[in-house]
Amino acid sequence: MESFYTGVDNVSGFIWGGTWNGEVVLQVAPMVVLLLGTGLFFMIRLKGLPIRRLIPAFVNLFTGSRKASIDPDAKGEITPWNALSTALSGQVGTGNLAGVATAITLGGPGAIFWMWITAIFGMAAAFAESSLAVKYRETHPDGHIHGGPMFYIKNGLGKKWVWLAVFFAVGTIFSAIVTGNMTQANSIATAAEAAAGIPTWISGVVIAVLAFIVIIGGIKSIGNVAGKVVPAMALGYIVVAIIMLIINAEHVPAAFMQIFTYAFGLEQAGGGVAGYAVLQAVRFGVARGLFSNEAGQGSTAIAHAAAKTDDPVRQGEIAMLGSFIDTIVICTMTALVILSVQGQFPGADGGMVDYAWQSTLQGAQVTTAVFSQGMPFGGIFIAVALGLFAFTTILGWAYYMEQAATYLFGDWIAKPLRFVWVVMVFIGALQEIDFIWKFGDLANASMAFPNLIAILLLSPVVVAMAREKGRIK
């Protein structure tokens, strides 16, 4: 089994970092080039639309949702607000807490810079995939909307590309199981056990029951819950993080400096050491950035396809807000807290170090430790935040998996799959699933690769839609 784990690590390392057995074999990693290259391509083709239209997109989010909520004839199942909230329910999760900490501990503070780059370029990719999702979505005989990469591949590229749609759908199911279900349930259960001594089986039952109550009603139920819970939990987390940064204000400028200096290897000795350090920063920054905001992965496009709107471009602009909120705002808050809070944390040599990211702590332990150090009840707050973030991720990914499965097997599978989903939640809460985390980056790549190829091939359509609506000349 150890050799199997090593093989998974090597494949993941090659795809995301150009490494094999820890040694650099490619100076440029395949998925990093494809992900950042696609985002840069759309940013240029769209003439900086994600940046130019950021404020108008926020305005459209509120005005579009209000119009959709009072228009009974609007095509779609949920308001643009609930569509974004559903997308954010999948985006804002353990990646914002454990993922950011992992990026910093493995790639150094500079990984955050590359997370930012991934998010900025990802906004352009998110615009492309979500506008295509609305344009090429289908309404089935039961009245439900079906959309996402599977459908814009099938309806936009034609029958000869159906294999790519199948590739994406299978990758979505794989990713849903790995990153959207079992690992999320396990994170909640282990945090509850550590914080309050609650047995994992009890947590598993509670999570499964709550998830079932929401997802049994389909996308409308998921959207309604996400539309209320996600904004509240995100705002609450941001407020607490800002308080932490105010308390540690004297260290915040240095934290920003570390992000930029480590991003380009300026803190390292130089030569090969600096080059390898930059490679690690890029690898873990881009990989964790994708894990967090999912831009270019195609998952959020599935949620936005269900929005009540007749304007693909407007919904595409709303979709790109997800990457901004998730990474530029929430992940940055986590990163600055981790880098600015000083304390006494266990070091590798048995001594103590001043910063948690330099300690032997890993993942969510790092985030929990700095919040516990920085304020009373900080550890409890992180446990609650982690639970809410992970639970809403379970809800969002339930819909993504359902859409992928119905594409492959037909609409009949939707309701039975909801029961299977909650059983998997319970099992995930009970298991030691460290090995599943090893598949996380592979799962993300299995979705991102076919989706990025598809939106590149359909880029003329994206540009034409933006030009028709006067977004570019």
C-alpha positions as CSV (number, residue, x, y, z in Angstrom):
1,M,0.0,0.0,0.0
2,E,2.9,2.3,0.7
3,S,4.1,2.0,-2.9
4,F,0.6,2.9,-4.0
5,Y,0.6,6.0,-1.9
6,T,4.0,6.9,-3.3
7,G,2.7,6.4,-6.8
8,V,-0.2,8.8,-6.1
9,D,2.1,11.4,-4.6
10,N,4.4,11.1,-7.7
11,V,1.6,11.5,-10.2
12,S,0.2,14.5,-8.3
13,G,3.7,16.0,-7.9
14,F,4.3,15.7,-11.6
15,I,1.0,17.2,-12.7
16,W,1.1,20.1,-10.2
17,G,4.8,20.6,-9.6
18,G,6.8,18.9,-12.3
19,T,8.5,16.7,-9.7
20,W,9.0,12.9,-9.4
21,N,10.2,11.3,-6.2
22,G,10.8,14.9,-4.9
23,E,13.1,15.8,-7.8
24,V,12.4,18.4,-10.4
25,V,11.9,16.7,-13.8
26,L,10.0,19.6,-15.5
27,Q,10.7,23.2,-14.9
28,V,7.0,24.0,-15.7
29,A,4.2,21.9,-14.3
30,P,1.5,20.8,-16.8
31,M,-1.6,21.8,-14.8
32,V,0.0,25.0,-13.6
33,V,0.7,26.0,-17.2
34,L,-2.8,25.0,-18.4
35,L,-4.6,26.6,-15.5
36,L,-2.8,29.9,-15.4
37,G,-2.4,30.0,-19.2
38,T,-6.1,29.6,-19.7
39,G,-6.9,32.3,-17.2
40,L,-4.4,34.7,-18.7
41,F,-5.7,33.9,-22.2
42,F,-9.2,34.8,-21.2
43,M,-8.1,37.9,-19.3
44,I,-6.4,39.1,-22.4
45,R,-9.2,38.1,-24.8
46,L,-11.8,39.8,-22.6
47,K,-9.6,42.8,-22.2
48,G,-9.5,42.7,-18.4
49,L,-13.2,42.3,-18.0
50,P,-13.0,40.6,-14.5
51,I,-11.2,43.6,-13.1
52,R,-13.1,46.3,-15.0
53,R,-16.5,44.7,-14.2
54,L,-15.9,43.8,-10.6
55,I,-18.0,46.5,-9.0
56,P,-20.8,46.3,-11.6
57,A,-20.9,42.5,-11.0
58,F,-21.7,43.1,-7.3
59,V,-24.4,45.5,-8.4
60,N,-25.9,43.0,-10.8
61,L,-25.8,40.3,-8.1
62,F,-28.3,42.3,-6.0
63,T,-30.4,43.7,-8.8
64,G,-30.5,40.5,-10.8
65,S,-31.5,38.4,-7.8
66,R,-34.3,40.9,-6.9
67,K,-35.7,40.8,-10.4
68,A,-35.5,37.0,-10.5
69,S,-37.2,36.6,-7.2
70,I,-40.3,38.5,-8.5
71,D,-40.4,37.2,-12.0
72,P,-42.3,33.9,-12.1
73,D,-41.5,33.4,-15.8
74,A,-37.7,33.7,-15.5
75,K,-36.0,30.6,-16.8
76,G,-34.0,28.8,-14.1
77,E,-34.6,27.3,-10.7
78,I,-32.8,29.6,-8.2
79,T,-32.0,33.3,-8.0
80,P,-28.6,34.5,-9.1
81,W,-27.8,35.2,-5.4
82,N,-28.6,31.6,-4.4
83,A,-26.7,30.3,-7.4
84,L,-23.6,32.3,-6.2
85,S,-24.2,31.1,-2.6
86,T,-24.5,27.5,-3.8
87,A,-21.2,27.9,-5.7
88,L,-19.6,29.5,-2.7
89,S,-20.8,26.7,-0.5
90,G,-18.5,24.4,-2.5
91,Q,-15.7,27.0,-2.7
92,V,-15.7,28.2,0.9
93,G,-14.7,25.1,2.8
94,T,-11.7,23.4,4.4
95,G,-9.5,24.9,1.7
96,N,-9.9,28.3,3.3
97,L,-8.6,27.1,6.6
98,A,-6.6,23.8,6.2
99,G,-5.8,24.4,2.6
100,V,-4.2,27.8,3.1
101,A,-2.2,26.5,6.1
102,T,-1.0,23.6,4.0
103,A,0.0,25.9,1.1
104,I,2.1,28.0,3.5
105,T,3.7,25.1,5.4
106,L,4.6,23.2,2.2
107,G,5.2,26.1,-0.2
108,G,6.2,28.9,2.1
109,P,4.4,32.3,2.5
110,G,5.0,32.9,-1.2
111,A,2.4,30.3,-2.1
112,I,-0.3,32.9,-1.1
113,F,0.9,35.2,-3.9
114,W,0.4,32.4,-6.4
115,M,-3.0,31.7,-4.9
116,W,-3.9,35.4,-5.6
117,I,-2.7,35.0,-9.2
118,T,-4.7,31.8,-9.6
119,A,-7.8,33.7,-8.3
120,I,-7.4,36.7,-10.5
121,F,-6.9,34.7,-13.7
122,G,-9.5,32.3,-12.3
123,M,-12.1,35.0,-12.4
124,A,-11.7,35.2,-16.1
125,A,-12.0,31.4,-16.4
126,A,-15.1,31.5,-14.1
127,F,-16.7,34.1,-16.3
128,A,-16.1,31.9,-19.3
129,E,-17.3,28.6,-17.9
130,S,-20.4,30.0,-16.2
131,S,-21.6,32.1,-19.1
132,L,-21.2,29.0,-21.3
133,A,-23.1,27.0,-18.7
134,V,-26.1,29.3,-18.9
135,K,-26.0,29.5,-22.7
136,Y,-25.9,25.8,-23.3
137,R,-28.0,24.5,-20.4
138,E,-31.0,22.2,-21.0
139,T,-34.5,22.0,-19.5
140,H,-35.6,18.4,-19.1
141,P,-39.2,17.1,-19.3
142,D,-39.5,17.2,-15.5
143,G,-38.8,20.9,-15.6
144,H,-35.4,20.8,-13.9
145,I,-32.4,22.7,-15.4
146,H,-29.3,20.7,-16.3
147,G,-26.1,22.5,-17.1
148,G,-22.4,22.8,-16.6
149,P,-19.3,21.6,-18.6
150,M,-20.9,18.3,-19.6
151,F,-23.6,20.3,-21.5
152,Y,-21.6,23.0,-23.0
153,I,-19.2,20.4,-24.3
154,K,-22.1,18.3,-25.8
155,N,-24.1,21.3,-27.1
156,G,-21.3,23.6,-27.9
157,L,-18.6,21.4,-29.3
158,G,-20.8,18.7,-30.8
159,K,-21.0,14.9,-30.7
160,K,-17.4,14.2,-31.5
161,W,-16.4,15.8,-28.2
162,V,-18.9,13.8,-26.0
163,W,-16.0,11.7,-24.7
164,L,-14.6,14.9,-23.1
165,A,-18.0,15.5,-21.4
166,V,-17.9,11.9,-20.1
167,F,-14.4,12.5,-18.9
168,F,-15.5,15.6,-17.0
169,A,-18.6,13.9,-15.5
170,V,-16.5,10.9,-14.2
171,G,-14.0,13.3,-12.8
172,T,-16.7,15.2,-11.1
173,I,-18.0,12.1,-9.4
174,F,-14.4,11.2,-8.3
175,S,-13.8,14.7,-7.0
176,A,-17.1,14.8,-5.2
177,I,-16.3,11.7,-3.3
178,V,-12.8,12.7,-2.5
179,T,-13.0,16.4,-1.8
180,G,-16.7,17.2,-1.5
181,N,-18.0,14.5,0.8
182,M,-15.9,12.1,2.9
183,T,-13.0,14.5,3.7
184,Q,-15.5,17.2,4.7
185,A,-17.5,14.9,7.0
186,N,-14.3,13.6,8.5
187,S,-13.0,17.1,9.2
188,I,-16.2,17.9,11.0
189,A,-16.2,14.7,13.0
190,T,-12.6,14.8,14.1
191,A,-12.8,18.5,15.0
192,A,-15.9,17.8,17.2
193,E,-14.2,14.9,18.8
194,A,-11.1,17.0,19.6
195,A,-13.0,20.0,20.8
196,A,-15.8,18.4,22.7
197,G,-15.1,14.7,22.9
198,I,-18.1,13.8,20.7
199,P,-17.8,10.3,19.3
200,T,-17.3,10.4,15.5
201,W,-20.3,8.1,14.9
202,I,-22.6,10.6,16.6
203,S,-21.2,13.4,14.5
204,G,-21.6,11.2,11.4
205,V,-25.3,10.6,12.1
206,V,-26.0,14.3,12.8
207,I,-24.2,15.5,9.6
208,A,-25.9,12.8,7.5
209,V,-29.4,13.7,8.8
210,L,-28.9,17.4,8.4
211,A,-27.4,16.9,4.9
212,F,-30.3,14.7,3.9
213,I,-32.9,17.2,5.1
214,V,-31.4,19.8,2.8
215,I,-30.4,17.9,-0.3
216,I,-33.6,15.8,-0.6
217,G,-35.3,18.9,-1.9
218,G,-32.8,19.3,-4.7
219,I,-31.2,22.5,-5.9
220,K,-34.0,24.8,-4.7
221,S,-33.6,23.6,-1.2
222,I,-29.8,23.7,-1.4
223,G,-29.9,27.2,-2.9
224,N,-32.3,28.5,-0.2
225,V,-30.1,27.2,2.7
226,A,-26.9,28.3,1.0
227,G,-28.3,31.7,0.3
228,K,-28.7,32.3,4.1
229,V,-25.9,30.3,5.7
230,V,-23.0,31.0,3.4
231,P,-23.1,34.8,3.5
232,A,-23.5,34.8,7.3
233,M,-20.7,32.3,7.9
234,A,-18.3,34.1,5.5
235,L,-19.0,37.5,7.0
236,G,-18.6,36.2,10.5
237,Y,-15.3,34.6,9.7
238,I,-14.0,37.8,8.0
239,V,-15.0,40.0,11.0
240,V,-13.2,37.7,13.5
241,A,-10.1,37.6,11.2
242,I,-10.0,41.4,11.0
243,I,-10.2,41.6,14.8
244,M,-7.2,39.2,14.9
245,L,-5.3,41.4,12.5
246,I,-6.0,44.6,14.4
247,I,-4.7,42.9,17.5
248,N,-1.5,41.9,15.7
249,A,-1.4,45.0,13.5
250,E,2.4,45.6,14.0
251,H,3.2,42.2,12.4
252,V,0.8,42.5,9.4
253,P,3.2,44.6,7.1
254,A,5.9,42.0,7.7
255,A,3.4,39.3,6.7
256,F,2.7,41.0,3.4
257,M,6.5,41.3,2.8
258,Q,7.0,37.6,3.4
259,I,4.3,36.8,0.8
260,F,6.1,38.7,-1.9
261,T,9.7,37.9,-1.0
262,Y,9.0,34.2,-0.7
263,A,7.0,34.2,-3.9
264,F,10.1,34.9,-5.9
265,G,12.7,33.2,-3.8
266,L,14.2,36.4,-2.4
267,E,14.4,34.9,1.1
268,Q,16.4,31.8,0.0
269,A,20.1,31.5,-0.5
270,G,19.9,31.8,-4.3
271,G,20.6,29.5,-7.2
272,G,19.0,26.1,-7.2
273,V,17.7,26.6,-3.7
274,A,15.8,29.7,-4.6
275,G,14.6,28.1,-7.8
276,Y,13.2,25.1,-6.0
277,A,11.6,27.3,-3.4
278,V,9.8,29.3,-6.0
279,L,8.7,26.1,-7.8
280,Q,7.2,24.8,-4.5
281,A,5.5,28.1,-3.9
282,V,3.9,28.0,-7.3
283,R,2.9,24.4,-7.1
284,F,1.2,24.6,-3.7
285,G,-0.2,28.1,-4.3
286,V,-1.8,27.1,-7.6
287,A,-3.0,23.7,-6.4
288,R,-4.4,25.0,-3.1
289,G,-5.9,28.0,-4.9
290,L,-7.8,25.7,-7.3
291,F,-8.8,23.5,-4.3
292,S,-10.2,26.5,-2.6
293,N,-11.9,28.6,-5.3
294,E,-12.5,25.9,-8.0
295,A,-12.1,28.5,-10.8
296,G,-11.4,26.6,-14.0
297,Q,-12.4,23.3,-12.4
298,G,-16.0,23.7,-13.8
299,S,-17.8,22.8,-10.7
300,T,-19.3,26.2,-9.9
301,A,-20.6,26.5,-13.5
302,I,-23.0,23.7,-12.6
303,A,-24.5,25.8,-9.9
304,H,-24.7,29.0,-12.0
305,A,-26.4,27.1,-14.8
306,A,-29.5,26.8,-12.6
307,A,-29.8,30.6,-12.1
308,K,-33.0,32.4,-13.1
309,T,-31.6,34.6,-15.8
310,D,-31.8,35.2,-19.6
311,D,-28.4,36.8,-19.7
312,P,-25.4,34.4,-19.7
313,V,-22.9,37.3,-19.6
314,R,-24.4,38.8,-16.5
315,Q,-24.4,35.5,-14.7
316,G,-20.8,34.9,-15.8
317,E,-19.9,38.2,-14.1
318,I,-21.7,37.1,-10.9
319,A,-19.9,33.8,-11.1
320,M,-16.4,35.4,-11.1
321,L,-17.2,37.0,-7.8
322,G,-16.9,33.6,-6.2
323,S,-13.2,33.4,-6.8
324,F,-12.7,37.0,-5.6
325,I,-14.6,36.4,-2.3
326,D,-13.2,33.0,-1.7
327,T,-9.5,33.6,-2.3
328,I,-8.8,37.3,-2.5
329,V,-10.9,38.0,0.7
330,I,-11.3,34.9,2.8
331,C,-8.1,33.0,2.1
332,T,-6.1,36.2,2.4
333,M,-7.6,36.8,5.9
334,T,-6.5,33.3,6.9
335,A,-3.0,33.7,5.5
336,L,-2.4,37.0,7.2
337,V,-3.5,35.7,10.5
338,I,-1.2,32.7,10.2
339,L,1.7,34.8,9.2
340,S,1.2,37.6,11.7
341,V,0.3,35.9,15.0
342,Q,3.3,35.1,17.2
343,G,3.4,32.5,20.0
344,Q,5.1,29.4,21.1
345,F,4.6,26.4,18.7
346,P,6.3,23.0,18.6
347,G,9.4,23.0,16.4
348,A,11.0,20.1,14.5
349,D,14.0,19.9,16.9
350,G,11.9,19.5,20.0
351,G,12.1,23.2,20.8
352,M,9.6,26.0,20.2
353,V,9.2,28.4,17.2
354,D,7.5,31.8,17.0
355,Y,5.2,31.1,14.1
356,A,2.8,28.2,13.6
357,W,3.6,27.8,9.9
358,Q,7.3,27.0,10.8
359,S,6.2,24.4,13.4
360,T,5.5,20.7,13.2
361,L,1.7,21.4,13.1
362,Q,-0.1,20.6,9.9
363,G,-3.2,21.7,8.0
364,A,-6.1,22.8,10.2
365,Q,-3.9,22.4,13.3
366,V,-1.9,25.5,12.2
367,T,-5.1,27.6,11.8
368,T,-6.5,26.4,15.1
369,A,-3.3,27.1,16.9
370,V,-2.9,30.7,15.7
371,F,-6.6,31.6,16.5
372,S,-6.3,29.9,19.9
373,Q,-3.1,31.9,20.5
374,G,-4.5,35.2,19.3
375,M,-7.9,35.4,21.1
376,P,-10.0,33.7,23.8
377,F,-12.1,30.8,22.5
378,G,-10.3,31.1,19.2
379,G,-9.9,27.4,18.9
380,I,-13.7,26.8,19.5
381,F,-14.4,29.5,16.9
382,I,-12.3,27.7,14.3
383,A,-13.9,24.4,15.1
384,V,-17.3,25.9,14.5
385,A,-16.2,27.7,11.3
386,L,-14.6,24.6,10.0
387,G,-17.8,22.6,10.7
388,L,-20.0,25.2,8.9
389,F,-17.6,25.5,6.0
390,A,-17.3,21.8,5.5
391,F,-21.1,21.2,5.9
392,T,-22.0,23.7,3.2
393,T,-19.4,22.1,1.0
394,I,-21.1,18.8,1.4
395,L,-24.4,20.4,0.2
396,G,-22.9,22.1,-2.9
397,W,-21.0,19.0,-4.0
398,A,-24.1,16.8,-3.6
399,Y,-25.7,18.8,-6.4
400,Y,-22.5,18.7,-8.6
401,M,-22.3,14.9,-8.2
402,E,-26.0,14.6,-9.0
403,Q,-25.7,16.6,-12.1
404,A,-22.7,14.5,-13.3
405,A,-24.5,11.3,-12.5
406,T,-27.7,12.2,-14.3
407,Y,-25.7,13.2,-17.4
408,L,-24.1,9.8,-17.4
409,F,-27.0,7.6,-16.3
410,G,-30.2,9.6,-16.7
411,D,-32.6,11.6,-14.5
412,W,-33.8,8.5,-12.7
413,I,-30.6,8.3,-10.6
414,A,-31.0,11.7,-8.9
415,K,-33.2,10.7,-5.9
416,P,-31.5,7.4,-5.2
417,L,-28.1,9.1,-5.3
418,R,-29.2,11.5,-2.6
419,F,-29.6,8.5,-0.2
420,V,-26.2,7.1,-1.3
421,W,-24.6,10.6,-0.7
422,V,-25.7,10.8,3.0
423,V,-24.5,7.2,3.6
424,M,-21.1,8.2,2.3
425,V,-21.2,11.2,4.6
426,F,-21.7,8.9,7.6
427,I,-18.9,6.5,6.4
428,G,-16.5,9.4,5.8
429,A,-17.1,10.7,9.4
430,L,-16.0,7.3,10.8
431,Q,-13.0,6.5,8.7
432,E,-9.3,7.4,8.9
433,I,-9.1,8.8,5.4
434,D,-5.6,10.3,5.2
435,F,-5.2,8.3,2.1
436,I,-8.2,10.0,0.4
437,W,-6.6,13.4,0.9
438,K,-3.7,12.1,-1.3
439,F,-6.2,11.9,-4.2
440,G,-7.3,15.5,-3.7
441,D,-5.1,17.2,-6.3
442,L,-5.6,14.4,-8.7
443,A,-9.4,14.7,-8.3
444,N,-9.2,18.4,-9.0
445,A,-7.1,17.9,-12.1
446,S,-9.5,15.2,-13.4
447,M,-12.1,18.0,-13.6
448,A,-10.0,20.9,-14.5
449,F,-8.2,19.3,-17.5
450,P,-11.3,18.6,-19.6
451,N,-13.1,21.8,-18.6
452,L,-10.1,24.0,-19.5
453,I,-9.8,22.3,-22.8
454,A,-13.5,22.9,-23.5
455,I,-13.6,26.5,-22.6
456,L,-10.5,27.2,-24.7
457,L,-12.2,25.6,-27.7
458,L,-15.3,27.6,-27.0
459,S,-13.5,30.9,-26.4
460,P,-14.8,32.5,-29.6
461,V,-18.3,32.0,-28.2
462,V,-17.4,33.6,-24.9
463,V,-15.8,36.6,-26.6
464,A,-18.8,36.9,-29.0
465,M,-21.3,37.0,-26.0
466,A,-19.2,39.6,-24.2
467,R,-19.0,41.7,-27.3
468,E,-22.7,41.4,-28.0
469,K,-23.5,42.7,-24.5
470,G,-21.1,45.6,-24.9
471,R,-18.5,44.4,-22.4
472,I,-15.7,44.5,-24.9
473,K,-15.3,46.3,-28.3
